[in-house]
Amino acid sequence: MKYSEIKDLTVDELVKRKSKMTEELFVSKMKHSLGQLSNPLEIRHTRRNLAQVNTALGSKLSEKKA
């Protein structure tokens, strides 16, 4: 997902997406440790997407305060 798509989401949608991605990352890490993950690059993509969501969420919250 591109950052331009992420930054247009509302704060509530970003929080939901963040919790969903955190859970996905946990599951992917567990599968990787058990040897059940077919594509280990999923961890990298999920981590990067989670960072983008956190960045967008932080900027939305800072705009709200100002």
C-alpha positions as protocol buffer text, in pm:
chain_id: "A"
residue {
  index: 1
  type: MET
  ca { x: 0 y: 0 z: 0 }
}
residue {
  index: 2
  type: LYS
  ca { x: 130 y: 343 z: -88 }
}
residue {
  index: 3
  type: TYR
  ca { x: 175 y: 618 z: 167 }
}
residue {
  index: 4
  type: SER
  ca { x: -46 y: 852 z: -35 }
}
residue {
  index: 5
  type: GLU
  ca { x: -335 y: 609 z: 20 }
}
residue {
  index: 6
  type: ILE
  ca { x: -256 y: 572 z: 389 }
}
residue {
  index: 7
  type: LYS
  ca { x: -236 y: 942 z: 470 }
}
residue {
  index: 8
  type: ASP
  ca { x: -591 y: 998 z: 340 }
}
residue {
  index: 9
  type: LEU
  ca { x: -741 y: 763 z: 601 }
}
residue {
  index: 10
  type: THR
  ca { x: -905 y: 887 z: 920 }
}
residue {
  index: 11
  type: VAL
  ca { x: -754 y: 844 z: 1265 }
}
residue {
  index: 12
  type: ASP
  ca { x: -998 y: 565 z: 1354 }
}
residue {
  index: 13
  type: GLU
  ca { x: -917 y: 374 z: 1034 }
}
residue {
  index: 14
  type: LEU
  ca { x: -545 y: 414 z: 1101 }
}
residue {
  index: 15
  type: VAL
  ca { x: -580 y: 280 z: 1456 }
}
residue {
  index: 16
  type: LYS
  ca { x: -776 y: -22 z: 1330 }
}
residue {
  index: 17
  type: ARG
  ca { x: -522 y: -87 z: 1056 }
}
residue {
  index: 18
  type: LYS
  ca { x: -236 y: -54 z: 1306 }
}
residue {
  index: 19
  type: SER
  ca { x: -383 y: -315 z: 1539 }
}
residue {
  index: 20
  type: LYS
  ca { x: -454 y: -548 z: 1247 }
}
residue {
  index: 21
  type: MET
  ca { x: -101 y: -514 z: 1112 }
}
residue {
  index: 22
  type: THR
  ca { x: 55 y: -566 z: 1455 }
}
residue {
  index: 23
  type: GLU
  ca { x: -135 y: -890 z: 1484 }
}
residue {
  index: 24
  type: GLU
  ca { x: -31 y: -993 z: 1131 }
}
residue {
  index: 25
  type: LEU
  ca { x: 332 y: -922 z: 1217 }
}
residue {
  index: 26
  type: PHE
  ca { x: 311 y: -1135 z: 1530 }
}
residue {
  index: 27
  type: VAL
  ca { x: 155 y: -1425 z: 1342 }
}
residue {
  index: 28
  type: SER
  ca { x: 412 y: -1399 z: 1064 }
}
residue {
  index: 29
  type: LYS
  ca { x: 699 y: -1402 z: 1313 }
}
residue {
  index: 30
  type: MET
  ca { x: 555 y: -1705 z: 1489 }
}
residue {
  index: 31
  type: LYS
  ca { x: 509 y: -1891 z: 1161 }
}
residue {
  index: 32
  type: HIS
  ca { x: 864 y: -1800 z: 1060 }
}
residue {
  index: 33
  type: SER
  ca { x: 1007 y: -1934 z: 1384 }
}
residue {
  index: 34
  type: LEU
  ca { x: 816 y: -2260 z: 1332 }
}
residue {
  index: 35
  type: GLY
  ca { x: 923 y: -2286 z: 971 }
}
residue {
  index: 36
  type: GLN
  ca { x: 570 y: -2254 z: 834 }
}
residue {
  index: 37
  type: LEU
  ca { x: 607 y: -1919 z: 658 }
}
residue {
  index: 38
  type: SER
  ca { x: 626 y: -1966 z: 283 }
}
residue {
  index: 39
  type: ASN
  ca { x: 762 y: -1619 z: 207 }
}
residue {
  index: 40
  type: PRO
  ca { x: 980 y: -1458 z: 478 }
}
residue {
  index: 41
  type: LEU
  ca { x: 965 y: -1123 z: 298 }
}
residue {
  index: 42
  type: GLU
  ca { x: 609 y: -1089 z: 430 }
}
residue {
  index: 43
  type: ILE
  ca { x: 762 y: -987 z: 763 }
}
residue {
  index: 44
  type: ARG
  ca { x: 955 y: -703 z: 599 }
}
residue {
  index: 45
  type: HIS
  ca { x: 654 y: -576 z: 405 }
}
residue {
  index: 46
  type: THR
  ca { x: 428 y: -588 z: 708 }
}
residue {
  index: 47
  type: ARG
  ca { x: 686 y: -407 z: 919 }
}
residue {
  index: 48
  type: ARG
  ca { x: 729 y: -133 z: 659 }
}
residue {
  index: 49
  type: ASN
  ca { x: 354 y: -89 z: 613 }
}
residue {
  index: 50
  type: LEU
  ca { x: 314 y: -70 z: 990 }
}
residue {
  index: 51
  type: ALA
  ca { x: 579 y: 203 z: 1003 }
}
residue {
  index: 52
  type: GLN
  ca { x: 392 y: 399 z: 734 }
}
residue {
  index: 53
  type: VAL
  ca { x: 69 y: 371 z: 931 }
}
residue {
  index: 54
  type: ASN
  ca { x: 246 y: 487 z: 1248 }
}
residue {
  index: 55
  type: THR
  ca { x: 392 y: 785 z: 1062 }
}
residue {
  index: 56
  type: ALA
  ca { x: 56 y: 886 z: 919 }
}
residue {
  index: 57
  type: LEU
  ca { x: -112 y: 840 z: 1256 }
}
residue {
  index: 58
  type: GLY
  ca { x: 150 y: 1055 z: 1428 }
}
residue {
  index: 59
  type: SER
  ca { x: 111 y: 1335 z: 1175 }
}
residue {
  index: 60
  type: LYS
  ca { x: -270 y: 1324 z: 1202 }
}
residue {
  index: 61
  type: LEU
  ca { x: -255 y: 1341 z: 1581 }
}
residue {
  index: 62
  type: SER
  ca { x: -4 y: 1628 z: 1577 }
}
residue {
  index: 63
  type: GLU
  ca { x: -228 y: 1822 z: 1335 }
}
residue {
  index: 64
  type: LYS
  ca { x: -520 y: 1767 z: 1568 }
}
residue {
  index: 65
  type: LYS
  ca { x: -330 y: 1912 z: 1866 }
}
residue {
  index: 66
  type: ALA
  ca { x: -211 y: 2221 z: 1681 }
}
